[in-house]
Amino acid sequence: LFLGKERWPEFRLSAQVMAEHVATVCKVSELLSTILPVARDVVIAALSQVRLPGRFEYWRNPCHCVFDVAHNPQAAGKLVKRLGDAFSGYRFVAVVAMRDTKDIVETCRPLLSLINQWYTATLPSRHGATQQQMLTALTSIGADVVHGCGSVEGAMSDAIQYASSLDKTLIVTFGSFSTVAIAQQYCLKIRN
C-alpha cells in the first residue's frame, strides 16, 4: 500500500475493516506527522487490531449472517458489492428496519436484485419506520417476497427459521445501528 512517499505493509485485517479506512488513517498519520508525531510501528500495531462492529460483520451462529449498519443508498451500494464478492452463489435473505427520516426506497433499491426474501420490522424508536412503511417501500420498487414481522426480533426469528432450512443462505441485517444491535442481541440470546 503506497501513500505519498511511504510504503505501508499490506494489512491482513478482517473483512470488517474497509481498505479506504486504512488508507485514510495512514494518510492522516503522514500529514500530521510534523505536529503530532506517531511512530509508524504504533500506527501499524493499532491498525492490525481495528474492528468495525456493525460494518459487514459476519456471524456463523445461529446461522450465517452479515450485519451492516447501511442506512443510506451509498452504504447499501457498498454492501451489495461486498456481498457479491464474499458470498458468490449464496441465497440472500434480508432483515431490515430503518428510521422514517431515511430514504428507505433508495437504500433498499441496490439490494433488490440480490435479496430473495425480505423480513421487515418496525424500528422501536421515535423516528422508527413502521413495518407497514417498510412493506410499502419495498413493494413499490418490486420486491417480490416481503414479510412484515412487527419487531426486529420477530424478523430475525422468521429469517433464521427460513434460512436454516436451506443450504448456502445468508441473512443480511441492515438499515440502522439500532436494527443491527437488536438483531445481534437476539442472536446472542438464542444461541446461548
Secondary structure, DSSP 8 states (H G I E B T S, - for coil): -EETTEE-------TTS-HHHHHHHHHHHHHTTTTS---HHHHHHHHTT---TTSSEEE-SSS-EEE----SHHHHHHHHHHHHHHSTT-EEEEEE--BTTS-HHHHHGGGTTTEEEEEE----STTB--HHHHHHHHHHTT-SSEEE-SSHHHHHHHHHHHHHTSSSEEEEEES-HHHHHHHHHHHHHHH-
